[in-house]
Amino acid sequence: MPKLVKLYIQQVLIGFGLSAVFTTILIYFNIANLQRLIFGSSDGLLGLFLIFFFNGLLFAGVQFAIRIMRMGYEDDDDDDDDDRGMPIYDTRLIPIRISAGRDGRQARSDRGGVNFPRA
């Protein structure tokens, strides 16, 4: 079996496990009176299954997405600098003076009604 399929099945099982814990907490603490609704209705077990199943789909998808996005981050540390991603200040950047028009107003451009200063 390919590694990606194994990874997907593992993350789906983790997601549905989290869904089981989440659904148990919802029922135990009687959130939104779910305990009475589920155990007091003839269709309560169907509702319980649907809560578990759809939360399982959600948690499994999020779990898999997080795992995939972290794959390159865990293994790849190719930068040797210790600046922790801080931007590098470029000393070549020099402020450019933008002058106003002759009558004191800023010059306008004919680009779709948006004002662009002229250099």
N, C-alpha and C positions, 0 to 999 in steps of 0.2 A: 504494500500500500504506500502511495507517495507520502512524503513528509507533510505536505500541506493538508492533505486529507486527514491525516492523523491529528494534526494541530487543530483543524476545524472541529473534528469530533470531540477532542478534549475540551475545547472552549465551549462547545454546545453543552456538554455535560456539566461543566462548571456553571454556565448560565442557568440551566434548569435547576441545578442544586441551589443556586442563589434565589431562584424563583420560589422553590419550595420553602426556604427559610423565610422569605419575604411574605409569602401567603400565610404561613403559620403565624407570623407576627401579626399580620392583619386580623386574622381570626381570633387569636389569643387575646389581644388587647381590644377587640371589638370595635375596630375603627369603622366609623360611619354605620354602626349597628349591623355590620356584616354577619356577625355570629348568629343573630336572630334570623336574619334574612336567609342564610344558607341552611341552618338546621331546622328552621320552621316552615320551609316550603318543600313541596314535592319536587321541584326542579332545582333545589339548592345544590345538590351535588354536581349538576351540570354547570351551574354558575361557579362553583368552586373550581371545577376543572378548567373552565374558560379563563378564570383569573390566573390560575397557575400556568396554563398553556401560553397565553398571550404575554404575560410577564416573562415567561421563559424564553419566548422568541426575542423579546426586547433585550433581556439581559445577555442572552447568547450572542446576539449581534453586536452589542456594545463590547462584550468581553473579547470577541474575535477581532473587532476593529482596534481595540487598544493593543492587543497582542501583536497584530500585524504592524501597527505604527511604531511599536517599540522594538521590532526586530533589528532594524538597522542601527538603532541607538545603543542597544546593549553590546553589540559586537564590534562596532566601528568607532575607534577613537584615534583618528588619524591626524588631528591637529596637535602640535607640540607647544603651542603657546598657552600661557596661563592667564590670559586676559578675560576668560569666562564669557566670551561673546560680546565684549564691550566694543562699541564702534571705535574705529581708528580715526583720530583727528588728522585731517589732511591740511598741512600748512600751505598748500598751493591755493587753497580757496581764498579768494580775495573779494571783499564786498564790491559790487558794481553800483556806481551811482546812477540813479535814474532821475532825469530832470523832468520838470513839469513843462507844459507848453509855453508859448510866448506870452499868453495873457494870464498866466498863473494857474490855468487849469491843466489837468493831466491830459496828455495826448491820447486820442482814441484810435482804435483800429476798426477796420471794417470786417471783423470776423464774427459774424452772427450776433451782433449786438453785445458782445462781451468786450469789456474794456481791457486792453492790453497796453502796458506802457511801452513807449518807443525808446530805444536806446540812443 
